[in-house]
Amino acid sequence: MKLKYLLSLLGLSFLLAVPDASALSSYQSRVPNGTVSSCDTCHNLVSGPPNLNPFGSAFRDAGLRWTPALAVLDSDGDGFSNGRELGDPAGSWTAGTPNPTGTITNPGDPASHPATATAPAITTQPVSQTVTAGANVTFTVAATGTAPLTYQWQKDTVNITGATSASLMLTGVIAGDAGSYRAVVSNAAGTATSDAATLTVNPAPAAPSITMQPTSQAVMAGADVTFTVAATGTAPLTYQWQKNTVNITGATSASLMLTSVTAGDAGSYRAVVSNTAGTATSDAATLTVNPAPVAPAITTQPASQTVMVGANVTLSVVATGTAPLSYQWQKDTVNIPAATNDTLVLNSVLVLDAGSYRVIVTNIVGSATSDEATITVNTAPVAPEITTQPASQDVPAGGNATFTVVATGTAPLAYQWQKDTANITGATSATLTLTGVTAGDAGSYRVVVTNSVGSATSEAAILTVNTGPVAPVITTQPTSQTVLVGADVSFKVVATGTAPLSYQWQKDTVNIAGATGDTLALTGVVSGDAGSYRVVVSNAAGSATSDAATLTVNTQQENVPPAVQIIQPREGRKYFSGREIRLLALASDSDGTVTEVEFFDGETSLGVAKSLGRRHEGEDGENHPAATSDDDSSERTQSSLNGVSALYSIKWDNASVGDHTITAKATDNLGASTVSAPVKITVTSKKPRGSDHRESDTEVTESRLEEISR
């Protein structure tokens, strides 16, 4: 065992030498550190010097040889190797006074020999760690070996001051603490170095911060739009786009793309960016969706006028289309300088101002040219002349009566209605309407028309008021229709007579159960619905039976209903009571003919319109009237060709004061019908004082209608 222990010490360096062997006589209890040769004089010679001490003799007698490994064992730092440091390999020397430390054991007592020291060995290595900045970190090492064990922790192979425990604790780590950590464990027998444990310090998570905000945009309908946001913060970042603060499904990227936007896409858009540390909400970006640009369209044409020399003339046009609209008025097709508004004012006109005026309306899409308005300048005023006299009427008590006069003469014309030659207060229009007449309203009515030159008095019209019940009279008969299987059909009758009126529809002279209104509606007709339909109208005074209307149900291919649009009056138009109102509509049928256009005030029929001829699109882009046949059916056939529309007109001369909703119903040769979009107008009792309101002078004039009809 002793030999094995000594051999394990081989490889150590022999550090110090004594001056000569004679010095050993004063150190008989210690073996000096020195060279192998100087120590061999006592330890390795077969026969040592006469003063060989007992330890050296024992060392020699054991057959051991002195080596550099033994020469450097000096744990107590006294410059010599003693028995304890050598492990007392032979055990033949006894302690005594010369031993200054008293640590050399009795070489002859094996029980007193110190145990052999064991070098440290690492049993538990420190573990690498990855943490977030600000965390606490502990590295731990476990080692075996002869105590006492000492510890020294190192970072990147450099000793850490004060880090001399089995555990190393780092508190509130920062990025600079990242690196390689190990422990060096030591004792009297040697050292052991642990594996290196790597400390990775990740930065603390940062909440998102918006660095680029989405920007508001204004685009045309149909365009593609992209909103983008940029943000910083600890990854991963998540995105959620919102419209008007409501999450948009699937919109979870840094960019939001909207394709072919519509008006419904307009609104406020923002992005919410999130990570584990928090959220950030971007500014709201507003998306404005403008409608696709529309070329100008003239909705109200300038009206022709006849005036006296020195009068003021105003021509106006109303146009729709994408703003801004620009205007250029022309006289006889030549631009008028500075005439660039929707209204042209000519002050104190002269004869040379007479001519043809029009306006060109332009925007970014295109242009539209108005109809020509003719300005006629007369040099002498003309007195009024009655051209249409008011007509006598016989109406039941509670009914309405309307008297109308038409007069010519130099404008302006003033009207004053009289009853039994006495002026009627407020009755100063060309039309006089009496509502809910009583017996006291019966009498003689006339009108005095006046201008700056003179006056004209109309003939007297007699109003007779009947106080007894009046039997029904059919004023509008139901019309025959030809339709396809599955179409909807409506028969309507208009009757007068003392209220209440009752209605009973019949098919082939047999009463139809529940068909007791002025209109009979059949939906989704079948072949069995074909037949003859009529209605019996009754009241307390009697009854009236309408003409029979034949319903023909065809099984041919599907019929395309006609198209119809009211072009006069305009929406929101105001008229004065007693004035005639001209109703105009355009109608066409793509696969047949338009057989009838009927105007309605709400549910009340105003009558079936007259066709003024067909219109087609000329090469110059203007609408032109086309000649019509004297034969009515031929005219309708020509006027309803595919792609050709016809103009239909009716006069309404008894409109009551109040609001009215006007519609036009077009019916084709197979019975299919279409109702136009409604147009709302107002009829007032009289023209307000100081009003600059213009009535039918801005509408299509009689002369224009005559031109179209020709």
C-alpha atoms as one frame of an Amber mdcrd trajectory, in Angstrom:
protein
   0.000   0.000   0.000   2.809   2.382   0.937   4.607   1.653  -2.292   1.447
   2.180  -4.313   0.827   5.514  -2.620   4.357   6.743  -3.325   4.209   5.686
  -6.946   0.990   7.704  -7.386   2.944  10.838  -6.551   5.324  10.460  -9.515
   5.354  13.294 -12.002   5.574  16.177  -9.510   8.523  18.572  -9.910  11.457
  18.751  -7.556  11.637  22.465  -6.721  14.258  23.397  -4.155  17.739  22.064
  -3.212  19.714  22.219  -0.015  23.292  23.545  -0.166  25.041  20.254   0.911
  24.415  16.965   2.727  26.160  18.083   5.947  23.251  20.446   6.664  20.995
  17.432   7.324  22.590  16.843  10.740  20.579  19.779  12.104  17.275  18.634
  10.498  17.099  15.040  11.642  13.313  15.151  11.999  12.720  16.636   8.509
  13.583  15.712   4.994  14.605  18.774   2.969  13.134  19.565  -0.413  15.874
  19.416  -2.962  17.184  17.691  -5.993  17.001  13.969  -6.330  20.767  13.708
  -6.066  20.978  15.645  -2.815  18.222  13.595  -1.204  19.643  10.341  -2.516
  22.615  10.718  -0.153  20.274   9.856   2.690  17.495   7.867   1.103  18.801
   5.872  -1.794  22.396   4.740  -1.010  22.962   1.201   0.072  24.939   2.505
   2.933  24.233   6.103   3.828  26.484   8.527   5.639  27.219   7.841   9.246
  24.611  10.403  10.262  21.710   8.817   8.291  18.697   9.360  10.497  16.250
   6.637  11.372  13.610   7.894   8.847  16.148   7.854   6.030  17.342   4.418
   7.078  13.771   3.146   7.137  13.133   4.716   3.731  16.249   3.061   2.369
  15.582  -0.296   4.050  12.118  -0.364   2.458  13.769  -0.553  -0.928  12.304
   2.786  -2.003  13.998   5.300  -4.209  13.868   9.062  -3.856  12.122  10.812
  -6.762  11.203  14.381  -7.735   7.579  13.549  -6.877   8.514  12.977  -3.260
  10.833  15.946  -3.116   8.074  18.547  -3.746   5.577  17.366  -1.095   5.453
  20.321   1.261   1.848  20.909   2.335   2.785  23.040   5.343   5.109  25.338
   3.390   8.173  24.922   5.640  10.521  24.098   2.741  10.872  20.407   3.661
   9.037  17.185   3.168   8.079  15.602   6.509   6.677  12.239   7.398   3.054
  13.318   7.282   3.530  14.841   3.854   5.269  11.691   2.660   2.647   9.483
   4.212   5.390   7.859   6.457   6.013   5.238   3.792   8.479   3.026   5.740
   7.472   3.888   9.320  10.778   3.563  11.215  11.209   7.060  12.587   9.933
   8.319  15.918   8.857  11.817  16.727  10.948  13.873  19.070  12.014  17.314
  20.120  13.663  18.105  16.816  10.201  17.912  15.107   8.891  21.513  15.234
   5.347  20.643  14.231   4.839  17.393  16.053   3.030  16.035  13.071   5.326
  13.144  12.204   3.730   9.953  13.349   5.337   6.938  14.797   6.747   4.983
  11.910   6.433   1.771  13.855   2.680   2.251  14.647   0.532   1.533  11.600
  -2.589   2.699  13.450  -1.207   6.192  13.748  -0.609   6.616  10.022  -2.815
   9.319   8.429  -5.334   8.189   5.799  -4.353   8.571   2.204  -5.836  11.831
   0.651  -8.323  11.436  -2.308  -8.392  14.048  -5.098 -11.756  15.779  -5.904
 -14.142  14.231  -8.455 -17.204  16.051  -9.939 -20.385  14.026  -9.402 -23.005
  16.602 -10.450 -22.214  19.026 -13.229 -23.662  22.553 -13.407 -26.527  22.789
 -15.958 -26.802  25.301 -18.813 -29.738  27.706 -18.515 -31.694  30.145 -20.698
 -33.514  32.900 -18.812 -35.075  36.303 -19.318 -33.260  39.431 -18.248 -34.038
  40.240 -14.588 -34.367  36.608 -13.498 -32.275  34.902 -10.744 -29.955  32.043
 -11.741 -28.231  29.367  -9.611 -25.491  27.012 -10.797 -24.653  24.049  -8.500
 -21.811  21.523  -8.516 -21.372  18.403  -6.394 -17.952  16.740  -5.832 -16.370
  13.966  -3.803 -12.808  13.876  -2.371 -10.888  14.228   0.884 -12.059  17.198
   2.895 -11.665  20.018   3.057 -12.821  20.783  -0.481 -12.491  24.324  -1.809
 -14.528  25.828  -4.654 -13.758  28.557  -7.158 -16.353  29.538  -9.800 -15.209
  30.997 -13.097 -16.943  32.897 -15.888 -15.365  32.409 -19.283 -12.358  30.760
 -17.417 -11.827  33.870 -15.206 -12.256  33.511 -11.432 -15.324  35.203  -9.986
 -14.391  37.082  -6.826 -16.068  35.616  -3.743 -17.674  32.742  -5.679 -16.248
  29.971  -3.414 -19.291  27.857  -2.583 -20.729  24.730  -4.132 -23.514  26.944
  -5.556 -23.245  30.172  -7.546 -26.257  32.512  -7.402 -26.709  35.384  -9.834
 -29.581  37.779  -9.106 -31.358  40.068 -11.598 -29.228  38.913 -14.522 -28.585
  41.205 -17.461 -27.295  40.601 -20.971 -23.692  41.043 -19.732 -24.093  38.010
 -17.421 -24.428  35.656 -20.380 -21.417  33.343 -20.813 -19.752  30.075 -19.805
 -19.684  29.114 -16.088 -17.622  26.340 -14.389 -16.312  25.400 -10.925 -12.783
  24.362  -9.910 -12.889  22.023  -6.846  -9.612  21.529  -4.906  -8.169  19.667
  -1.886  -4.704  18.527  -0.745  -4.727  15.775  -3.324  -5.535  17.845  -6.385
  -8.252  19.695  -8.339 -11.201  18.916 -10.593 -12.876  21.308 -13.070 -16.563
  20.958 -13.881 -18.078  21.019 -17.330 -18.887  24.519 -18.602 -22.563  25.521
 -18.217 -23.800  28.174 -20.657 -25.997  31.005 -19.433 -28.165  32.558 -22.159
 -29.928  35.810 -21.210 -32.841  36.745 -23.410 -34.032  40.343 -23.286 -37.217
  40.994 -21.292 -40.313  40.871 -23.523 -41.291  44.296 -24.883 -44.944  45.216
 -25.446 -45.876  46.122 -29.047 -45.406  49.700 -30.241 -46.893  51.026 -33.491
 -44.130  52.511 -35.658 -46.158  53.053 -38.840 -49.853  53.928 -38.709 -52.377
  52.926 -41.403 -53.382  55.917 -43.539 -56.846  57.069 -44.543 -57.803  56.611
 -48.179 -60.498  57.861 -50.560 -61.061  55.656 -53.619 -63.633  55.011 -56.298
 -66.008  52.068 -56.030 -64.408  48.912 -57.494 -60.848  49.829 -56.527 -58.513
  47.676 -54.397 -57.388  49.096 -51.049 -54.539  48.045 -48.734 -54.014  49.234
 -45.152 -50.618  48.493 -43.559 -49.319  48.780 -39.997 -45.762  48.311 -38.677
 -44.947  47.540 -35.041 -42.012  46.659 -32.815 -42.023  44.391 -29.759 -40.963
  40.934 -28.639 -41.879  38.280 -31.218 -44.176  36.715 -32.016 -46.503  39.610
 -32.778 -50.147  38.888 -33.679 -52.404  41.212 -35.670 -56.191  41.691 -35.715
 -57.776  44.240 -38.020 -61.072  45.862 -37.104 -63.711  47.781 -39.032 -65.612
  50.259 -36.902 -64.028  48.562 -33.809 -65.403  45.105 -34.802 -62.912  42.311
 -35.606 -62.658  41.346 -39.287 -62.626  37.563 -39.626 -59.310  36.276 -40.996
 -57.678  39.727 -41.081 -54.610  38.728 -39.022 -51.651  40.026 -41.023 -49.719
  43.274 -40.879 -51.531  44.345 -44.051 -55.277  44.324 -44.803 -56.301  44.098
 -48.461 -59.827  44.920 -49.637 -60.606  44.084 -53.261 -63.234  45.756 -55.452
 -64.563  47.907 -52.634 -68.195  49.023 -52.519 -69.976  51.732 -50.566 -70.544
  49.166 -47.800 -66.772  48.917 -47.245 -66.507  52.568 -46.219 -65.675  53.028
 -42.538 -62.937  53.222 -39.933 -60.143  50.619 -39.960 -57.502  49.949 -37.299
 -55.158  47.125 -36.224 -54.661  45.651 -32.742 -51.109  44.260 -32.341 -50.466
  41.835 -29.447 -47.749  39.728 -27.836 -47.169  38.184 -24.421 -46.313  41.600
 -22.946 -49.438  43.491 -24.033 -51.276  45.108 -26.949 -51.116  48.292 -29.017
 -53.961  49.711 -31.131 -53.183  51.723 -34.241 -54.790  54.998 -35.196 -58.053
  54.632 -37.118 -57.740  55.031 -40.899 -60.886  56.163 -42.700 -61.875  54.538
 -45.987 -64.059  56.733 -48.168 -65.628  55.005 -51.177 -66.794  57.429 -53.831
 -69.250  56.199 -56.456 -67.835  55.450 -59.894 -67.805  58.623 -61.974 -70.979
  59.196 -63.996 -71.161  61.256 -67.156 -73.443  64.315 -67.110 -77.137  63.887
 -67.918 -79.592  66.727 -68.464 -82.636  66.230 -66.209 -84.290  69.621 -66.715
 -83.948  71.313 -70.094 -83.883  75.095 -70.616 -87.328  76.323 -71.706 -88.153
  78.475 -74.716 -89.578  81.907 -73.899 -91.325  84.772 -75.631 -90.692  88.169
 -74.045 -90.908  91.859 -74.768 -87.950  94.078 -75.568 -86.366  95.229 -72.300
 -87.487  92.187 -70.282 -85.126  90.000 -68.273 -84.761  86.349 -69.317 -83.417
  83.468 -67.235 -82.523  80.109 -68.741 -81.775  77.251 -66.355 -80.615  73.686
 -66.698 -80.474  70.860 -64.155 -77.920  68.100 -64.701 -76.744  65.059 -62.824
 -73.332  63.396 -62.905 -70.129  63.187 -60.925 -69.037  66.568 -59.573 -67.566
  68.946 -60.445 -69.783  69.824 -63.376 -68.801  72.688 -65.666 -71.226  74.642
 -67.843 -70.850  76.525 -71.131 -73.845  78.326 -72.619 -74.052  78.892 -76.357
 -76.174  81.118 -78.570 -76.709  79.704 -82.034 -73.961  77.086 -81.213 -71.362
  79.800 -80.378 -69.941  80.001 -76.850 -71.135  82.952 -74.777 -68.153  84.446
 -72.870 -68.302  83.983 -69.067 -71.622  82.075 -69.297 -70.394  79.157 -67.200
 -73.104  78.615 -64.588 -76.173  76.389 -64.565 -78.277  79.527 -65.059 -77.964
  82.100 -67.850 -79.435  85.568 -67.126 -80.087  87.985 -69.982 -80.952  91.481
 -68.709 -82.981  93.994 -70.727 -83.067  91.875 -73.876 -82.990  93.388 -77.331
 -84.266  92.026 -80.623 -80.754  90.831 -81.449 -80.827  88.599 -78.312 -83.431
  86.433 -79.981 -82.075  83.072 -81.016 -81.383  79.497 -79.996 -79.718  78.879
 -76.637 -78.235  75.694 -75.226 -75.690  74.618 -72.618 -72.931  71.985 -72.651
 -72.375  70.284 -69.289 -68.990  68.588 -68.804 -67.181  66.531 -66.160 -64.228
  64.129 -66.048 -66.242  61.406 -67.795 -67.822  63.242 -70.679 -70.347  65.884
 -71.644 -74.049  66.361 -72.350 -75.678  69.034 -74.501 -79.089  70.390 -73.555
 -82.043  70.868 -75.871 -82.145  74.228 -77.586 -84.375  76.876 -75.992 -85.671
  79.536 -78.353 -85.849  83.128 -77.118 -88.388  85.202 -79.030 -88.257  88.951
 -78.436 -91.438  90.825 -79.332 -91.452  94.557 -79.863 -95.099  95.258 -78.902
 -97.224  93.737 -76.116-100.302  91.661 -77.027-103.564  91.823 -75.091-104.948
  88.593 -73.578-107.145  86.313 -75.700-109.133  83.322 -74.398-108.302  80.274
 -76.515-109.935  77.573 -74.338-113.119  78.430 -72.442-114.050  76.887 -69.063
-116.672  74.125 -69.443-119.939  73.739 -67.530-120.137  70.807 -65.120-122.752
  68.701 -63.380-121.328  67.028 -60.253-122.837  65.293 -57.234-122.766  66.976
 -53.839-119.423  66.269 -52.137-117.616  65.880 -55.452-114.890  68.044 -56.944
-115.230  70.527 -59.783-112.403  72.040 -61.823-112.696  74.926 -64.275-109.762
  75.676 -66.599-109.042  78.474 -69.049-106.253  78.840 -71.614-105.251  82.319
 -72.764-102.573  83.884 -74.932-101.037  87.341 -74.759 -97.938  89.124 -73.612
 -96.735  87.768 -70.282 -97.231  88.085 -67.466-100.932  87.178 -67.484-103.043
  87.658 -64.335-106.200  85.626 -63.624-109.242  86.440 -61.482-112.093  83.926
 -61.200-115.598  85.120 -60.457-118.784  83.424 -59.261-121.933  85.102 -60.434
-119.671  88.056 -61.521-118.206  88.492 -57.996-114.445  87.976 -57.506-113.446
  84.778 -55.665-110.731  85.566 -53.122-107.433  83.830 -53.922-108.700  82.332
 -57.197-105.925  83.809 -59.364-104.663  80.857 -61.406-105.608  79.530 -64.821
-107.441  76.688 -63.063-110.112  76.894 -60.368-110.718  73.750 -58.281-113.672
  73.381 -55.918-113.513  70.428 -53.542-116.433  68.826 -51.695-119.017  71.040
 -53.416-122.365  71.777 -51.839-125.600  73.195 -53.230-124.326  76.667 -52.358
-121.454  76.277 -54.847-123.859  75.997 -57.793-123.741  79.021 -60.071-122.007
  80.771 -62.953-118.184  80.815 -63.092-115.933  82.884 -65.330-112.364  84.274
 -65.320-110.909  87.673 -66.220-107.414  87.455 -67.771-105.312  90.654 -67.611
-101.885  91.892 -68.728-100.225  95.287 -69.248-102.213  95.879 -72.428-105.732
  94.898 -71.487-107.996  92.100 -70.341-110.259  89.331 -71.641-113.244  87.729
 -69.886-114.094  84.087 -70.491-117.515  82.673 -71.163-119.521  81.659 -68.124
-119.419  77.979 -67.123-122.403  76.667 -65.138-121.846  74.453 -62.114-124.818
  72.237 -61.289-124.688  70.403 -57.952-126.805  67.267 -57.685-127.882  66.470
 -54.139-129.412  63.018 -54.818-127.495  59.724 -55.258-125.943  59.119 -58.681
-125.868  55.643 -60.169-122.437  54.178 -61.012-120.866  54.980 -64.368-117.856
  53.052 -65.727-115.269  55.631 -66.802-112.296  53.287 -67.364-112.969  49.765
 -68.657-110.802  46.702 -67.845-108.572  45.816 -70.820-107.955  42.456 -72.483
-104.543  40.900 -71.919-102.377  38.131 -73.403 -99.788  36.688 -71.031 -97.557
  33.653 -70.542 -98.275  30.877 -68.071 -97.007  31.935 -64.634 -97.397  35.684
 -65.233 -99.226  38.058 -62.889-102.326  39.780 -64.294-104.278  42.759 -63.009
-107.683  44.021 -64.250-108.794  47.465 -63.077-111.963  49.488 -63.444-112.663
  53.164 -62.652-116.242  54.214 -61.905-118.043  57.320 -60.700-121.237  57.576
 -58.712-122.473  58.287 -55.233-120.355  56.534 -52.622-120.121  53.921 -51.378
-119.506  51.867 -54.508-119.330  48.063 -54.330-117.547  45.833 -56.838-118.086
  42.183 -57.900-115.768  40.649 -60.483-116.999  37.807 -62.698-115.283  35.236
 -64.886-117.416  34.065 -67.799-120.388  35.824 -66.048-119.878  33.823 -62.807
-119.036  35.734 -59.601-115.458  35.285 -58.326-115.483  34.741 -54.564-113.748
  37.555 -52.651-113.111  39.673 -55.791-114.834  42.806 -54.466-112.353  45.609
 -55.118-111.877  47.953 -58.058-108.841  45.839 -59.045-108.696  42.074 -59.698
-105.191  40.604 -59.316-104.331  37.125 -60.601-100.876  35.761 -59.687 -99.055
  32.966 -61.486-101.835  32.361 -64.028-102.414  28.917 -65.566-104.239  27.888
 -68.719-107.462  27.495 -66.736-107.449  31.207 -65.890-108.060  32.134 -69.525
-111.540  33.564 -70.117-113.743  36.645 -70.026-113.579  38.992 -67.006-115.920
  41.837 -66.073-117.039  43.725 -62.972-120.445  44.851 -61.712-120.301  48.196
 -59.847-123.242  48.986 -57.541-124.496  51.641 -55.150-127.821  52.733 -53.677
-128.851  54.294 -56.988-128.173  51.303 -59.243-125.419  49.304 -60.892-123.188
  49.322 -63.974-121.455  46.377 -65.659-118.084  46.875 -67.315-117.068  45.638
 -70.729-115.680  42.101 -70.773-111.875  41.865 -70.850-110.431  38.696 -72.361
-107.473  36.959 -70.696-105.412  34.818 -73.084-102.779  32.569 -71.463 -99.986
  31.430 -73.781 -97.491  28.656 -73.081 -94.715  30.097 -75.288 -91.273  31.174
 -74.119 -91.016  33.637 -71.271 -92.104  37.168 -72.077 -89.838  40.079 -71.106
 -91.929  42.828 -69.469 -91.806  46.317 -70.992 -89.738  49.175 -69.587 -91.272
  52.500 -68.576 -89.889  55.737 -67.105 -91.608  59.009 -66.184 -89.726  61.973
 -67.657 -92.254  64.660 -66.625 -93.013  65.860 -63.995 -89.746  65.857 -62.037
 -89.441  64.614 -58.457 -90.434  67.298 -55.932 -92.070  69.552 -58.576 -94.628
  72.081 -57.295 -97.719  73.148 -59.281-100.506  75.633 -58.621-104.059  74.324
 -58.425-106.097  74.864 -61.557-103.086  74.613 -63.848-102.875  71.818 -66.368
-100.124  69.275 -65.655 -98.540  67.477 -68.594 -97.512  63.859 -67.796 -94.895
  62.251 -70.066 -93.376  58.768 -70.038 -90.970  56.776 -72.211 -91.856  53.094
 -72.708 -90.391  50.243 -74.754 -90.638  46.452 -75.064 -87.591  44.381 -76.070
 -89.508  41.338 -77.362 -92.879  42.703 -78.436 -94.917  45.876 -78.452 -96.174
  48.299 -75.832 -99.955  48.240 -76.119-100.822  50.675 -73.358 -99.350  53.209
 -70.925-101.649  54.258 -68.073-100.873  56.996 -65.508-101.914  56.779 -61.850
-102.134  59.175 -58.924-101.576  56.715 -56.079-104.203  54.035 -56.814-106.372
  56.352 -58.919-106.105  56.069 -62.695-105.512  59.334 -64.498-106.201  57.736
 -67.877-104.486  55.905 -70.703-101.783  57.948 -72.409-101.512  58.822 -76.067
 -98.387  57.828 -77.992 -96.506  60.777 -79.447 -94.305  58.605 -81.648 -91.114
  56.657 -81.228 -87.687  58.064 -80.429 -84.313  56.690 -81.544 -80.663  57.600
 -80.959 -79.215  59.558 -83.857 -75.627  59.650 -85.023 -75.150  63.001 -83.323
 -76.157  61.536 -79.965 -79.443  63.500 -79.840 -82.935  61.997 -79.517 -85.027
  62.481 -82.650 -88.725  61.910 -83.148 -89.707  59.356 -85.774 -92.759  59.448
 -87.992 -95.758  57.438 -86.880 -98.445  55.651 -88.813-102.033  56.849 -88.918
-103.024  53.331 -87.946-102.855  53.187 -84.141-101.773  49.532 -83.898 -99.110
  50.073 -86.542 -97.860  53.091 -84.601 -97.553  51.068 -81.415 -95.717  48.282
 -83.244 -93.240  50.715 -84.764 -92.843  52.664 -81.551 -91.946  49.598 -79.452
 -89.275  47.929 -81.553 -86.363  46.371 -79.669 -84.136  49.182 -78.447 -86.663
  51.907 -79.461 -88.720  53.804 -76.935 -91.955  55.733 -77.465 -93.139  58.899
 -75.754 -96.596  58.772 -74.144 -98.473  61.843 -72.941-101.601  62.761 -70.995
-103.000  66.011 -69.623-104.085  66.173 -65.979-106.212  69.221 -65.419-108.027
  68.561 -62.132-105.254  67.861 -59.631-106.362  68.554 -56.075-104.337  70.587
 -53.602-101.899  68.393 -51.682 -99.156  65.804 -52.240 -99.439  63.325 -55.109
 -97.500  60.195 -56.108 -97.447  59.656 -59.875 -96.668  56.311 -61.562 -96.941
  54.988 -65.120 -97.883  51.396 -65.960 -96.796  49.985 -69.336 -98.405  46.790
 -70.711 -97.083  44.771 -73.654 -98.864  42.671 -76.273 -98.588  39.517 -74.118
-100.096  41.133 -71.054 -96.865  41.668 -69.111 -96.763  45.014 -67.358 -94.248
  47.182 -65.523 -94.876  50.076 -63.130 -92.418  52.973 -63.245 -90.573  54.427
 -60.297 -92.877  56.845 -58.448 -92.547  60.623 -58.794 -93.813  62.820 -55.959
 -95.209  66.304 -56.658 -97.139  68.925 -54.703-100.140  71.007 -55.799-100.591
  74.265 -53.879-103.646  76.468 -53.741-101.959  79.639 -54.943 -98.581  81.160
 -55.781 -96.915  82.686 -52.670 -96.377  86.453 -52.795 -92.837  87.327 -53.867
 -92.152  83.742 -55.026 -89.833  83.292 -57.973 -91.270  79.806 -58.493 -91.803
  78.834 -62.107 -94.351  76.237 -63.118 -94.869  74.424 -66.377 -92.836  76.978
 -68.315 -89.813  74.772 -67.487 -91.625  71.625 -68.610 -92.061  70.299 -72.142
 -94.186  72.907 -73.924 -97.185  72.317 -76.192 -95.131  73.414 -79.194 -92.406
  70.919 -78.284 -95.007  68.131 -77.980 -96.412  69.056 -81.361 -92.906  68.928
 -82.804 -92.329  65.475 -81.301 -95.696  64.188 -82.505 -94.921  65.376 -86.063
